[in-house]
Amino acid sequence: MKKLLFIISVFFSINSFAQTIDTLASFGTGSKGNLIYYQHYTVPNTVKYYFNGFGAFAQLNTDSIIEGSSNLFYTNARARAALSLDTTAGSPSSYNSSTGVFHILTGSASGGSGWGLTGNSGLSYLTNFFGTTDAQSIYFKTNGVVRAKIDSVGKTFIDSTYFGRGNTISLSSARYSSIAIGDSALSLNTSGTNNTAIGDSALRSNTTGTNNVAVGYLSLWKSSTGGANVAIGASSMGSGVNTGTDNIALGVQSLFRNSSGNHNFAAGQAVLQNNTTGSSNIGIGQGASSNNTTGSDDIAIGDVAMGSGIVTGSNNVGIGNGALQSLTSGTMNVGMGNLVMNAVTTGGNNTAMGRNALLSTTTESGNAAFGAQAGRYSTGSNQIYINTLDRLSFQKDKNGSPFYSQVNLTVFNQLTNLNGRVGIDRETPTAWLHLPKGSSVAGSAPLKLEPPLTLTTTAASGTGATATLTFATTTIPAFVIGSTIVVSGVTPSGFNGTFVVTDVSPTTVSYANSTVGPQTVAGTIVQGQLLTILEEGAIERDSLDTYFTSGTNANLTRRKDVRTTIGGANATVGTATLSSGTVTVSTTAVLAGSKIFLTDATTGSLTNVGTLTVGTITGGTSFVINSTNILDASNVNWFIINP
C-alpha cells in the first residue's frame, strides 16, 4: 500500500516530467508492481511511458512487448481507455481492475486533507493541526536519524536542545536535561546531565560531567568529568583538561588552564589564568592572580593583584591594584592598598595596609605596616611601622615613623621607638614625655614604679641544663623572658644566684642552670631592679604641678644610676653571717667611697651580739663586717649606696 501511495504521488507530479500529457493509456498490475503508461499529445499512440517498478518512468520503444516478458512491462493489450480517481476521505485505498477506478485515501477517519508543500489556507487550529490524537510521540528525522522529538506530554527534545553543526544526537534520558547551542558544543558528551553549553565548542570534551554551564567560544572546552562549573567568556576554563568542580570563571581566559582545582572564583580577563591545581582561590580584576599555579586559599582583588609572579604560595590576601604583584611562594601575607607589598616574593606573615606600605620588602617576614608609605623602605623582618609619609630611607623609616618596633621572642630584647613628643592626657605635649599632674594617692600618680616581686618556691627541679622553679599561681606570668631574677634560700644551693629568665608560665620560671634534682628546702625568687637615668637632661617643672617642693625645675647635670641588685657577684643588697664576730662580703659593686648600711637580721633571742661596724673596703672586690663581740654569730643585712 505504501508503494501504491508513492506511485500515485509520482503520477500527480508527472507534468514536471512529460510537460503535456494526453491521457493515461494503460494501467495494470504485475510481479514488479503497478504499471502506468501514457501517450503524448504531439504523437498520439506512438510515444508511450511506463512505470518500471524501480521508482521511475521510462519510454517504450514499441508497443509489441509481450506482457510478462523478462522486462516485466505492461502493454496496450491490458491498458484501459481511461483512469478515474476517487478521493473520498476515509475510504480505504483500492483499484478496480474491471472499471479502472483508482481510490486513494487522502485523509484520516476524522476528516481533513494533507498538508501542502506550497502552503495551506483556511485552517482552524481546532480542526486542522499537525500531530497525533493518541498518546504517541512525534519524531523528526534527517538522514534516517532521529533529530527531534515531541513526546505525548508536551516535552520537546531537540537532541537535548542542541543547535549547531557537529553535535552528536542522542535522545537518551541521560541527556534530556542538557542544552547545547553552537558548533561542536557538548559534542562528546556521553552520560553527563544538566549541562548548558552555548558557543562554538563549549563543553566539547565533556563526557560524564554534570551541572556545568559554559557560555562563550571554547569555554570549558577540554573539561571532561568536572562538575558544577560555571565558565562565561571566550576560552574561560578552556585549556586545561578540567576535572575540578565548583569553579566559577567570568571573563576571557579566566581560569584558562585549570585542571583539578576546586572551588575557585575568577572574575575578569585572564584572572587565575594559569591556575592548575590550586583550590579555594578568589580573583577579581583584570589579570588578578593570573600566574597562580598551585597556590590555594589566596584572595586577589584589583588589576594584576598577585598577578606577575608564578604563585605557589597559599593563604595570601592582596587587595588593590598591584598588591602583592610579585608574590611567588610567600604565604600568610595580607596587603590592602595600591602597590602594597608589591615586591614581596617569598616573604611570609607580613601585614600591610596603605599605598606603598612595605613596598621594598621581598623575602623578609613577620612585618606589619599601617598607613600610606609605612615601612616603604623596610628590608628587615619582624618590624612594625605606623606612618603616612615617605621617609626616603630604611633608617629614616625606623627613626622617623611615629611608631616603630623590632619584635623579638625575648620580650626584654624587643625595641619600640615612639618618634616624637609623647603626651599622656596631653593633646599637645611640650616635652618628649609630658605627664599630667597628680599626687601620690593611688590611682592619681602620673608615674608608678612597681617594687620588686618576691615569690616563695613550692618546688624546684633541675635537668643539668635548665632549672625550673614552681610557685603559687599568678594571673599572668610573674616574670618576663630575658629579665633578671635573684634566687636565694633554696636547697640544693646550686639553684641560688642571679639568672636570666628563659621561659615562664603563671606558675613556673626557668633559667639555665647545671643543678640536678629537686629542691629539699624552699627559697625565694625576686625580680632584679634597676632604675637608671642614662643621659644628662632635665625634668621640666610645670607652674601648676606639685611634683617638686622647690620653686625651680629639677636638673640632672650628669649621669646618675640608682641600682638595687640582690645576689650575684655585683650585689648591692644581701645578707651575711658573722663567724667569731667577723665576715668578709665579696661583691664587685663596692667602691672605696661606698656607703654601707648594716642591720642585725637575727630572729628570736639575741645572745653574744655586739655592735656592727664596717671594716676594710677593697674597691671592686669586697668589704668586711665586724662585731664588737668576738662570739657574735648573727645574720647581718647589708646595703650599699655608691656615690
C-alpha positions as CSV (number, residue, x, y, z in Angstrom):
1,M,0.0,0.0,0.0
2,K,2.9,2.3,0.8
3,K,4.3,1.7,-2.7
4,L,0.9,2.4,-4.2
5,L,0.8,5.8,-2.5
6,F,4.2,6.5,-3.6
7,I,3.3,5.7,-7.2
8,I,0.3,8.0,-7.1
9,S,2.4,10.8,-5.7
10,V,4.8,10.3,-8.6
11,F,1.9,10.3,-11.0
12,F,0.5,13.6,-9.8
13,S,3.9,15.2,-10.3
14,I,4.3,13.8,-13.8
15,N,3.9,17.1,-15.7
16,S,7.3,18.1,-14.5
17,F,8.5,15.1,-16.5
18,A,6.3,14.9,-19.6
19,Q,5.2,18.6,-19.8
20,T,2.0,17.9,-21.9
21,I,0.1,14.7,-21.0
22,D,-2.7,13.2,-23.2
23,T,-4.5,10.5,-21.4
24,L,-3.4,7.6,-19.4
25,A,-3.3,4.8,-21.9
26,S,-2.9,1.8,-19.7
27,F,-2.9,0.7,-16.1
28,G,-2.3,-2.7,-14.6
29,T,-0.5,-4.8,-12.1
30,G,2.3,-7.2,-12.4
31,S,5.0,-9.0,-10.4
32,K,7.1,-5.8,-10.4
33,G,4.3,-3.7,-9.1
34,N,1.9,-1.3,-10.9
35,L,2.4,-0.2,-14.5
36,I,1.2,3.2,-15.7
37,Y,1.9,4.5,-19.2
38,Y,0.5,7.4,-21.1
39,Q,0.7,8.9,-24.6
40,H,1.9,12.4,-25.5
41,Y,-0.4,14.7,-27.4
42,T,2.1,15.5,-30.2
43,V,2.4,12.0,-31.5
44,P,-0.6,10.1,-30.3
45,N,-0.3,6.4,-29.7
46,T,3.3,6.3,-30.6
47,V,5.3,7.5,-27.6
48,K,4.4,5.5,-24.5
49,Y,5.8,5.8,-20.9
50,Y,5.7,3.2,-18.3
51,F,6.5,2.8,-14.6
52,N,9.1,0.2,-14.5
53,G,8.7,-0.9,-10.9
54,F,12.0,0.7,-9.8
55,G,10.7,4.1,-8.9
56,A,11.0,5.8,-12.4
57,F,9.2,6.2,-15.7
58,A,10.8,5.2,-19.0
59,Q,9.8,5.3,-22.7
60,L,8.7,2.2,-24.5
61,N,10.4,1.6,-27.8
62,T,7.5,-0.4,-29.1
63,D,4.0,-1.4,-28.1
64,S,4.7,-5.0,-29.0
65,I,6.4,-6.0,-25.9
66,I,4.9,-9.1,-24.6
67,E,3.3,-8.9,-21.2
68,G,5.2,-11.0,-18.7
69,S,8.5,-10.8,-20.6
70,S,11.8,-10.6,-18.8
71,N,11.4,-6.8,-18.7
72,L,8.1,-7.2,-17.0
73,F,6.4,-4.4,-18.9
74,Y,2.7,-4.0,-19.4
75,T,1.5,-3.2,-23.0
76,N,-1.6,-1.8,-24.7
77,A,-3.3,-5.2,-24.6
78,R,-4.1,-4.6,-21.0
79,A,-4.5,-0.9,-21.0
80,R,-7.6,0.9,-20.0
81,A,-9.1,3.6,-22.1
82,A,-9.4,5.9,-19.1
83,L,-8.4,6.1,-15.5
84,S,-10.8,7.6,-12.9
85,L,-9.7,8.7,-9.4
86,D,-11.9,8.6,-6.3
87,T,-10.6,10.7,-3.4
88,T,-13.3,10.2,-0.9
89,A,-11.9,10.9,2.5
90,G,-11.8,8.0,5.0
91,S,-12.3,5.3,2.3
92,P,-9.5,2.6,2.0
93,S,-7.2,2.9,-0.9
94,S,-8.1,0.4,-3.8
95,Y,-8.0,-0.3,-7.5
96,N,-10.8,-1.9,-9.6
97,S,-9.2,-3.7,-12.5
98,S,-12.6,-4.0,-14.3
99,T,-13.5,-0.4,-14.2
100,G,-10.1,1.1,-13.8
101,V,-11.1,3.1,-10.8
102,F,-8.2,4.2,-8.6
103,H,-9.3,5.0,-5.0
104,I,-6.7,6.9,-2.8
105,L,-7.0,7.5,0.9
106,T,-6.3,11.2,1.3
107,G,-7.4,12.0,4.9
108,S,-7.9,10.4,8.3
109,A,-11.1,9.0,9.6
110,S,-11.8,12.3,11.4
111,G,-11.6,14.2,8.1
112,G,-9.2,16.9,6.8
113,S,-6.7,17.0,4.0
114,G,-3.0,16.6,3.8
115,W,-0.5,19.5,4.3
116,G,0.6,21.0,1.1
117,L,4.2,21.5,0.3
118,T,3.5,25.0,-1.1
119,G,1.4,26.3,1.8
120,N,-2.1,25.9,3.3
121,S,-5.0,28.2,3.9
122,G,-8.4,28.4,5.5
123,L,-7.2,26.5,8.6
124,S,-8.6,26.4,12.1
125,Y,-6.4,25.2,15.0
126,L,-9.5,23.4,16.4
127,T,-9.8,21.1,13.4
128,N,-6.5,21.4,11.5
129,F,-3.3,20.5,13.1
130,F,-0.1,18.6,12.7
131,G,0.3,15.9,15.3
132,T,-1.4,12.9,16.8
133,T,-4.7,12.2,18.6
134,D,-3.4,9.4,20.8
135,A,-0.6,9.1,23.3
136,Q,2.2,8.7,20.8
137,S,5.3,10.9,20.4
138,I,6.3,12.6,17.1
139,Y,9.8,12.1,15.9
140,F,11.7,14.1,13.3
141,K,14.5,12.6,11.3
142,T,17.1,13.7,8.8
143,N,19.4,11.2,7.0
144,G,17.4,8.4,8.7
145,V,18.5,9.6,12.2
146,V,16.2,10.9,14.9
147,R,16.9,14.6,15.4
148,A,14.0,15.8,17.5
149,K,11.0,14.6,19.5
150,I,7.8,15.9,20.9
151,D,6.5,13.4,23.5
152,S,2.9,12.7,24.5
153,V,3.0,15.0,27.5
154,G,4.3,18.0,25.6
155,K,8.1,17.9,26.3
156,T,10.2,18.9,23.4
157,F,13.6,17.5,22.8
158,I,15.8,18.8,20.0
159,D,18.7,16.4,20.7
160,S,18.7,17.8,24.3
161,T,18.2,21.2,22.7
162,Y,21.3,21.0,20.5
163,F,21.7,23.6,17.8
164,G,24.8,23.8,15.6
165,R,27.0,21.8,13.4
166,G,29.0,18.9,14.9
167,N,26.6,17.9,17.7
168,T,26.1,14.2,18.2
169,I,22.4,13.5,18.7
170,S,21.1,11.0,21.2
171,L,17.8,11.3,22.8
172,S,18.5,9.0,25.7
173,S,17.2,10.1,29.1
174,A,20.8,10.8,30.3
175,R,21.0,13.8,28.0
176,Y,17.5,15.2,28.1
177,S,18.3,17.9,30.6
178,S,21.3,19.4,28.7
179,I,21.3,22.3,26.3
180,A,24.0,22.8,23.6
181,I,24.0,25.7,21.1
182,G,27.0,26.1,18.8
183,D,29.3,24.1,16.6
184,S,30.5,21.0,18.5
185,A,29.1,22.2,21.8
186,L,28.8,19.2,24.1
187,S,29.6,17.0,21.1
188,L,31.4,14.3,23.0
189,N,29.0,14.1,25.9
190,T,28.1,10.5,27.0
191,S,26.2,10.4,30.3
192,G,26.7,14.0,31.6
193,T,23.4,15.6,32.6
194,N,22.1,19.1,33.4
195,N,24.8,20.8,31.3
196,T,24.4,24.0,29.4
197,A,26.8,24.8,26.6
198,I,26.4,27.9,24.4
199,G,29.1,28.8,21.9
200,D,31.5,27.2,19.4
201,S,33.0,24.0,21.1
202,A,31.7,25.0,24.5
203,L,32.0,21.9,26.8
204,R,33.1,20.0,23.7
205,S,35.1,17.4,25.6
206,N,32.6,16.8,28.4
207,T,31.8,13.1,28.9
208,T,30.3,12.5,32.3
209,G,30.5,15.9,34.0
210,T,27.2,17.3,35.2
211,N,25.6,20.6,36.2
212,N,28.1,22.7,34.1
213,V,27.4,26.0,32.4
214,A,29.7,27.1,29.6
215,V,29.0,30.3,27.6
216,G,31.5,31.5,25.1
217,Y,33.8,30.2,22.4
218,L,35.9,27.3,23.7
219,S,34.5,27.8,27.3
220,L,35.2,24.6,29.3
221,W,36.4,23.2,26.0
222,K,38.6,20.4,27.5
223,S,36.6,19.8,30.6
224,S,35.8,16.1,30.7
225,T,34.5,14.9,34.1
226,G,34.4,18.1,36.1
227,G,31.0,19.1,37.5
228,A,29.2,22.2,38.8
229,N,31.5,24.6,37.0
230,V,30.4,27.9,35.5
231,A,32.5,29.4,32.7
232,I,31.3,32.6,30.9
233,G,33.6,34.2,28.4
234,A,35.7,33.1,25.4
235,S,38.2,30.4,26.5
236,S,37.2,30.6,30.1
237,M,38.4,27.4,31.7
238,G,39.2,26.5,28.1
239,S,42.6,24.9,28.1
240,G,43.1,22.6,31.0
241,V,41.7,19.0,30.9
242,N,39.4,20.0,33.7
243,T,38.3,17.5,36.3
244,G,37.7,20.2,39.0
245,T,34.4,21.1,40.5
246,D,32.5,24.1,41.8
247,N,34.6,26.6,39.9
248,I,33.3,29.9,38.6
249,A,35.1,31.7,35.8
250,L,33.8,35.0,34.5
251,G,35.9,36.7,31.8
252,V,38.0,35.9,28.7
253,Q,40.6,33.1,29.6
254,S,39.7,33.3,33.3
255,L,40.8,30.0,35.0
256,F,42.1,29.1,31.5
257,R,44.4,26.2,32.5
258,N,42.5,24.9,35.5
259,S,42.9,21.1,35.7
260,S,41.9,19.8,39.1
261,G,41.5,22.9,41.1
262,N,38.2,23.2,43.0
263,H,36.1,26.0,44.5
264,N,37.8,28.8,42.7
265,F,36.2,32.1,41.8
266,A,37.6,34.3,39.0
267,A,36.1,37.4,37.6
268,G,37.9,39.5,35.0
269,Q,40.0,38.9,31.9
270,A,42.8,36.4,32.5
271,V,42.1,36.1,36.2
272,L,43.7,33.0,37.7
273,Q,44.6,32.2,34.1
274,N,47.4,29.7,34.9
275,N,45.9,28.1,37.9
276,T,46.1,24.3,37.6
277,T,45.6,22.5,40.9
278,G,45.1,25.5,43.3
279,S,41.8,25.5,45.1
280,S,39.6,27.9,47.0
281,N,41.1,31.0,45.4
282,I,39.3,34.2,44.7
283,G,40.5,36.6,41.9
284,I,38.7,39.8,40.9
285,G,40.1,42.3,38.4
286,Q,42.0,42.1,35.1
287,G,45.0,39.8,35.4
288,A,44.4,39.2,39.2
289,S,46.4,36.2,40.3
290,S,46.9,35.4,36.7
291,N,50.1,33.4,37.3
292,N,48.9,31.4,40.2
293,T,49.5,27.7,39.5
294,T,49.2,25.6,42.7
295,G,48.6,28.2,45.4
296,S,45.4,27.7,47.4
297,D,43.2,29.9,49.6
298,D,44.5,33.1,48.1
299,I,42.4,36.2,47.6
300,A,43.5,38.8,44.9
301,I,41.3,41.8,44.2
302,G,42.5,44.5,41.9
303,D,44.2,44.7,38.5
304,V,47.3,42.5,38.4
305,A,47.0,41.9,42.2
306,M,49.2,38.9,42.8
307,G,49.5,38.9,39.1
308,S,53.1,38.7,38.0
309,G,54.9,36.0,40.0
310,I,54.5,32.3,39.4
311,V,52.4,31.8,42.6
312,T,52.6,28.6,44.6
313,G,52.1,30.3,48.0
314,S,48.9,29.9,49.9
315,N,46.7,31.8,52.3
316,N,47.6,35.3,51.0
317,V,45.3,38.3,50.6
318,G,46.1,41.1,48.2
319,I,43.6,43.9,47.7
320,G,44.4,46.8,45.5
321,N,45.9,47.4,42.0
322,G,49.4,45.8,42.0
323,A,49.0,44.5,45.6
324,L,51.4,41.6,46.2
325,Q,52.1,41.7,42.5
326,S,55.4,39.8,42.6
327,L,54.4,37.1,45.0
328,T,55.8,33.6,44.3
329,S,56.0,31.1,47.2
330,G,55.3,33.5,50.1
331,T,52.5,32.6,52.5
332,M,50.2,34.2,55.0
333,N,50.6,37.7,53.7
334,V,47.9,40.3,53.9
335,G,48.1,43.5,51.8
336,M,45.5,46.2,51.3
337,G,46.2,49.2,49.1
338,N,47.6,50.1,45.7
339,L,51.1,48.6,45.2
340,V,51.1,47.4,48.8
341,M,53.9,44.8,49.3
342,N,54.4,45.0,45.6
343,A,57.9,43.4,45.6
344,V,57.3,40.5,48.1
345,T,58.3,37.2,46.5
346,T,58.9,34.5,49.2
347,G,58.4,36.5,52.4
348,G,55.6,35.4,54.6
349,N,53.4,36.5,57.5
350,N,53.6,40.2,56.5
351,T,50.6,42.5,57.0
352,A,50.4,45.9,55.3
353,M,47.6,48.4,54.9
354,G,48.1,51.6,52.8
355,R,49.5,52.6,49.5
356,N,53.2,51.6,49.0
357,A,53.3,50.1,52.5
358,L,56.2,47.6,52.8
359,L,57.0,48.4,49.2
360,S,60.6,47.3,49.3
361,T,60.1,44.0,51.3
362,T,60.9,40.9,49.2
363,T,62.0,37.8,51.2
364,E,61.5,39.2,54.7
365,S,58.8,38.0,57.1
366,G,56.8,38.9,60.1
367,N,56.4,42.7,59.3
368,A,53.4,44.9,59.9
369,A,52.9,48.3,58.4
370,F,49.9,50.6,58.7
371,G,49.4,53.8,56.7
372,A,50.5,55.0,53.3
373,Q,54.2,54.7,52.9
374,A,54.5,52.8,56.2
375,G,57.7,50.8,56.1
376,R,58.2,51.6,52.5
377,Y,62.0,51.1,52.6
378,S,62.0,48.2,55.1
379,T,64.3,45.3,54.3
380,G,64.2,43.7,57.7
381,S,61.9,41.1,59.4
382,N,59.7,41.3,62.5
383,Q,59.2,45.0,62.3
384,I,56.1,47.1,63.0
385,Y,55.6,50.6,61.4
386,I,52.9,53.2,61.7
387,N,53.5,56.0,59.3
388,T,51.9,58.1,56.5
389,L,54.9,59.9,55.0
390,D,57.7,58.9,52.6
391,R,60.8,58.8,54.9
392,L,63.2,58.3,51.9
393,S,65.3,55.6,53.5
394,F,65.2,52.5,55.7
395,Q,67.0,54.2,58.6
396,K,64.6,57.1,58.5
397,D,61.7,54.7,58.3
398,K,62.8,53.4,61.7
399,N,63.8,56.8,63.3
400,G,61.1,58.9,61.7
401,S,57.9,56.9,61.8
402,P,55.7,57.9,64.7
403,F,55.8,54.2,65.8
404,Y,58.5,51.6,65.1
405,S,59.1,48.4,66.9
406,Q,61.5,45.5,66.4
407,V,59.7,42.4,67.5
408,N,61.6,39.6,69.4
409,L,60.5,36.4,71.1
410,T,62.5,37.5,74.1
411,V,60.4,40.3,75.4
412,F,63.3,42.0,77.1
413,N,65.0,42.3,73.7
414,Q,62.1,43.9,71.9
415,L,62.7,47.5,70.9
416,T,60.0,50.2,70.5
417,N,60.5,53.7,69.3
418,L,58.0,56.4,69.7
419,N,59.5,59.1,67.5
420,G,58.2,62.4,68.6
421,R,56.9,64.1,71.7
422,V,54.6,61.8,73.8
423,G,51.9,63.2,75.9
424,I,49.8,61.3,78.5
425,D,46.5,63.0,78.8
426,R,48.1,66.0,76.9
427,E,46.8,66.9,73.5
428,T,49.9,69.0,72.6
429,P,52.9,67.7,74.6
430,T,55.7,70.2,75.1
431,A,58.4,67.6,76.1
432,W,59.5,64.2,74.9
433,L,57.3,62.8,77.6
434,H,54.6,65.1,79.0
435,L,52.7,63.7,82.0
436,P,49.7,65.2,83.7
437,K,49.9,66.4,87.3
438,G,48.9,64.2,90.1
439,S,49.7,63.1,93.6
440,S,51.0,60.1,95.5
441,V,47.5,58.9,96.1
442,A,46.9,55.5,94.5
443,G,45.3,55.9,91.1
444,S,46.2,59.5,90.6
445,A,50.0,59.4,90.3
446,P,51.3,60.2,86.9
447,L,54.0,57.6,87.0
448,K,54.4,54.5,89.2
449,L,57.3,52.1,89.6
450,E,56.4,48.7,91.0
451,P,58.5,47.3,93.8
452,P,60.4,44.1,93.1
453,L,58.1,41.0,93.2
454,T,59.1,38.3,95.7
455,L,57.7,34.7,95.4
456,T,58.3,31.6,97.5
457,T,59.2,28.5,95.7
458,T,56.9,25.4,96.2
459,A,59.2,23.1,94.1
460,A,62.3,23.1,92.1
461,S,63.8,20.7,89.6
462,G,66.9,20.6,87.5
463,T,67.9,18.7,84.5
464,G,71.6,19.7,84.5
465,A,70.9,22.2,81.8
466,T,67.8,24.0,82.9
467,A,66.3,24.7,86.3
468,T,62.6,25.2,86.8
469,L,61.1,26.8,89.9
470,T,57.4,26.5,90.8
471,F,55.4,29.0,92.8
472,A,51.8,29.8,93.6
473,T,49.6,30.5,90.6
474,T,49.6,34.1,89.3
475,T,47.0,35.6,86.8
476,I,49.8,36.3,84.3
477,P,53.4,35.2,84.1
478,A,55.2,36.9,87.0
479,F,58.5,37.3,85.1
480,V,59.5,38.3,81.6
481,I,61.7,36.2,79.4
482,G,65.1,38.0,79.2
483,S,64.7,39.8,82.5
484,T,66.8,39.1,85.6
485,I,65.8,37.2,88.8
486,V,67.6,36.5,92.0
487,V,67.1,33.1,93.7
488,S,68.1,32.6,97.3
489,G,67.5,30.2,100.2
490,V,66.8,27.1,98.0
491,T,68.5,23.8,98.8
492,P,70.4,22.4,96.9
493,S,72.2,25.8,96.9
494,G,73.1,25.4,93.2
495,F,69.7,26.8,92.4
496,N,70.6,30.1,94.0
497,G,72.1,33.1,92.3
498,T,71.3,35.7,89.7
499,F,69.9,34.4,86.4
500,V,68.3,35.5,83.1
501,V,64.8,34.1,82.6
502,T,64.5,31.7,79.6
503,D,60.8,30.6,80.0
504,V,57.8,31.5,82.1
505,S,54.2,30.4,82.9
506,P,51.7,31.6,85.5
507,T,53.3,29.0,87.9
508,T,56.9,28.5,86.8
509,V,60.1,30.3,85.8
510,S,63.0,28.6,84.1
511,Y,66.7,29.6,83.6
512,A,70.0,28.0,82.5
513,N,71.5,26.0,85.5
514,S,73.6,22.9,85.9
515,T,71.9,21.7,89.2
516,V,70.3,18.3,89.0
517,G,67.4,17.0,91.2
518,P,64.5,18.5,93.2
519,Q,64.6,21.1,96.0
520,T,64.6,20.0,99.6
521,V,64.3,23.4,101.2
522,A,62.1,26.2,99.7
523,G,63.5,29.6,98.9
524,T,62.5,32.9,97.3
525,I,62.6,34.4,93.8
526,V,63.0,38.1,93.5
527,Q,62.9,40.4,90.4
528,G,66.1,42.3,89.8
529,Q,65.6,46.0,89.9
530,L,67.4,48.8,88.1
531,L,66.4,52.4,87.7
532,T,68.8,54.3,85.5
533,I,68.8,57.8,84.1
534,L,71.2,57.2,81.2
535,E,71.8,60.7,79.9
536,E,72.2,64.2,81.1
537,G,68.9,66.1,80.9
538,A,66.3,68.0,82.8
539,I,62.9,67.4,84.3
540,E,60.7,70.4,83.5
541,R,58.5,71.8,86.2
542,D,55.0,72.9,85.3
543,S,53.9,76.0,87.2
544,L,50.8,74.3,88.3
545,D,52.2,71.0,89.4
546,T,53.1,69.8,92.9
547,Y,55.9,67.3,92.0
548,F,58.7,69.4,93.5
549,T,58.8,71.2,96.8
550,S,61.2,73.8,95.5
551,G,60.2,76.6,93.1
552,T,62.6,75.6,90.4
553,N,62.9,72.8,87.9
554,A,64.9,69.8,88.9
555,N,68.0,69.5,86.9
556,L,70.2,66.4,86.2
557,T,73.6,67.6,85.3
558,R,75.3,64.3,84.9
559,R,74.6,60.6,84.6
560,K,73.1,59.1,87.8
561,D,72.5,55.4,88.4
562,V,70.4,54.1,91.3
563,R,70.9,50.4,91.4
564,T,69.4,47.7,93.6
565,T,70.8,44.3,92.8
566,I,70.2,41.4,95.1
567,G,72.5,38.4,95.0
568,G,75.2,37.6,92.5
569,A,78.8,38.8,92.0
570,N,77.7,42.5,91.8
571,A,75.1,42.5,94.5
572,T,74.3,45.8,96.3
573,V,72.0,44.2,98.8
574,G,72.5,41.0,100.8
575,T,72.7,39.0,104.0
576,A,75.9,37.7,105.6
577,T,76.5,35.5,108.7
578,L,79.2,36.5,111.3
579,S,81.8,33.9,112.4
580,S,83.8,34.8,115.5
581,G,82.5,38.3,115.2
582,T,83.6,39.0,111.6
583,V,82.7,38.2,108.0
584,T,84.1,39.3,104.5
585,V,81.5,40.1,101.8
586,S,82.6,39.7,98.2
587,T,80.9,42.0,95.7
588,T,82.2,43.9,92.7
589,A,79.6,46.6,93.4
590,V,81.5,48.0,96.4
591,L,83.6,51.1,95.8
592,A,86.2,52.8,98.1
593,G,83.7,55.6,98.7
594,S,80.6,53.4,99.1
595,K,78.2,54.0,102.0
596,I,77.4,50.6,103.6
597,F,74.4,50.2,105.9
598,L,74.2,47.2,108.4
599,T,71.3,45.8,110.3
600,D,71.0,42.7,112.5
601,A,68.8,40.1,110.9
602,T,68.9,37.5,113.7
603,T,65.4,36.4,114.8
604,G,64.4,35.1,118.2
605,S,66.5,35.7,121.4
606,L,69.8,37.6,120.9
607,T,73.0,36.3,122.6
608,N,76.6,37.4,122.2
609,V,75.5,40.2,120.0
610,G,77.9,43.2,119.6
611,T,77.9,46.5,117.8
612,L,78.2,46.1,114.0
613,T,80.8,48.2,112.0
614,V,82.3,48.3,108.5
615,G,85.9,47.3,108.3
616,T,88.2,47.2,105.4
617,I,86.8,48.1,102.0
618,T,88.6,46.8,98.9
619,G,87.1,48.6,95.9
620,G,85.5,46.3,93.3
621,T,86.3,43.3,95.4
622,S,84.9,43.1,99.0
623,F,84.3,44.7,102.3
624,V,84.5,43.4,106.0
625,I,81.8,43.5,108.6
626,N,83.0,43.4,112.3
627,S,81.2,43.0,115.7
628,T,82.5,44.2,119.0
629,N,81.6,40.7,120.4
630,I,84.1,38.1,119.2
631,L,81.4,35.4,119.9
632,D,78.9,37.2,117.7
633,A,77.4,34.8,115.0
634,S,74.5,36.9,114.0
635,N,72.9,37.3,110.5
636,V,73.6,40.8,109.1
637,N,71.7,42.6,106.3
638,W,73.8,44.9,104.3
639,F,73.0,47.6,101.7
640,I,75.5,49.6,99.5
641,I,74.9,53.1,98.2
642,N,77.6,54.3,95.8
643,P,78.4,58.0,95.3
